[in-house]
Amino acid sequence: MRFRVKFILLCGVASLLLSSNIFARTKDLQIYFVDVEGGQATLLVAPSGQSLLIDTGWPGSNDRDANRIAEAVKNSGLTQIDFVLITHYHTDHVGGVPQLLKQVKVSAFVDHGPNLENDELAPEGYAAYLSSMGQVKRIVAKPGDRIPIQGIDVEVLTAAGAHITQPAPGAGQPNPYCASEPKWPTDHSENAASVGVLVTFGDFRFVDLGDLTKDKELDLVCPNNLVGTTDLFLVSHHGMGLSNSKALVHVLHPRAAIMENGAQKGDAPEAWQTVHDSPGLQGFWQLHYTAASAPDHNVSKDAIANLDGDSDGHYLKVSAQSDGTFIVLNSRNQHEHTYKK
């Protein structure tokens, strides 16, 4: 009897260990595309539990954007954010920092260094950012750097107008779309200084280039594609025509794309069509329906998180597995789609 009890206990322990190992192997990378009404706030939670928030949305509006980010942090089970990456200093990307810090602990900020623009609200956004971070660690990113998040690889592709010079793993092939791409004018705004990243989790790849503009996109992928292909692409610059060149989007060959647009911002017909026509694209999702673009330049309503101008802050969520399979979920209607590798 004693042997039998011991045998059952050992089997039980082995079963628990096996179950926990299976759970660990199948735990996903979670990506929340938070609705900040035409800004950006993208929260990544690695299987290790470490986190990266890319941008913080707008200031004001009774702390609307900070509240929505804090809710995503809570829903994901986090107690803090390990890294906040500020792609650039326009107010719709950096403006929410002071409000966010009142609600969520941040271990470190990552940015491209000093503000490079004197127009729009970049100087104001940069000054508010610097004054609010206090004693929080600040890291200035350069192309080729890694943001040290356990369980995923986050490579900096662009920063302060510079870009990687060595191809990412598996990349470096000639780009056939460069020959027909117009030469775009040089952009001297903070958009062109955006910190862009490639996130890799096993066979899953996600590209977010902030508001990088077309001339800088071509530096990254012409004449050779230094990035490679991607499974998920965050449509640059909220879907504006200043970004999303064919030479970039089509050579990235995304299986799915997500547009963080607003009800009255982004989703330019030219950019939307470029993404829509990308070879191999299986899914296209938007945070907002854009009335100005008409139905033929909006995706199916099932794949749009917010249909009205006065939204309830519905988000899109991606759950990615290391084998490259990922699921996109619309929080408004629970519509989801699985993309298998």
C-alpha positions, 0 to 999 in steps of 0.5 A, a space after each residue: 500500500 505504501 508503495 502504491 501511494 508513493 507511486 501515485 504521488 510520483 505520477 502526480 508530481 510528474 503530471 504537474 511538471 509535464 503540465 507546467 512545461 506544456 503551459 510554458 511552451 505554449 504561452 504566447 506573446 501578447 500585443 495590445 493595440 490600445 485605442 488612443 484616438 489616432 495616436 499610438 500605444 502598443 503594449 507587448 507582454 513577453 512570455 517571460 512576463 516582461 513588457 514593452 509599451 511603444 508610445 503613450 498616446 495624447 495628453 489631456 482628455 481627463 487622462 483618457 489615454 493613460 487610463 486605457 493603457 493602465 487598463 491594458 496593463 491590468 488586464 494583462 496581469 502586469 504590475 509595472 511596465 519594464 520599458 516604455 519606447 518613445 518612437 518620436 516626440 509628436 504629442 500623439 506619441 509622447 504626450 501621455 507620459 506624465 499622466 501614465 506615470 501617475 498610474 503605472 510604474 515604469 522601469 526605463 524609457 527608451 528614445 532616440 535622443 534629443 528632439 530634432 524638430 522645431 515645428 508642430 508640438 515636438 518641443 513641447 512634447 519633448 520638454 514635458 517628457 523630460 520633466 516628467 520622467 524624474 529618476 526613471 532610467 533613460 536609454 538612448 537607442 541606436 540602430 542595431 541595439 537590442 531592448 533587453 526583454 527576456 523571451 523575445 528579441 527586440 532589435 532597433 531598426 531606425 532611430 534619429 534618422 539613421 538605420 541598420 546597415 547590416 541585414 536582420 537574420 535572413 534578410 539582405 536580398 535585393 528589393 524588386 519594388 525599388 525600381 518603380 518607387 518614386 524618389 520621395 523628398 527628404 523629411 526633416 520632421 520628428 517623424 523621420 527620426 522615429 525609432 522603429 523595431 523588429 520584434 521576433 518571438 521564435 518564428 513570429 516577426 512583428 514590425 513597428 516603424 512609428 511614423 517613419 516617412 517614405 524617404 527613410 523607409 527606402 533607406 531601410 529596404 532599398 536597394 536591399 531589404 535589410 528587414 526581411 519579411 514579417 508576419 504582422 505589420 503595424 501600418 506606419 503613421 496611422 495609415 497616412 500617405 506620407 508613409 507606407 511606400 510600396 517598396 516597404 510594405 510589399 517587400 515586408 510581405 506581411 500576413 496581417 496588418 493593423 492600422 492604429 488610426 482615429 475616426 478623423 485621422 489616418 487611413 489615407 486611401 493611397 496608404 490603405 490601398 498599398 497595404 490592402 494590395 500587399 502580396 500574401 496579405 491575409 488580414 487587415 484590421 483597423 482601430 477605427 472606421 474612418 468616414 472620410 475614406 468611405 467604405 471602399 477604403 475601410 476594412 470589414 466592420 468585423 475587423 474594426 474595433 471602433 465604429 463611431 467617432 465617440 468610441 468606447 476605447 475598444 482595442 485589438 489584441 494579438 496572441 502570437 505563438 513561437 511557431 509563427 501562428 497568431 490570433 487577432 481579436 477585436 475586443 468590441 465584438 470578440 471577432 477573431 481570426 487565426 493565422 497559421 504559419 
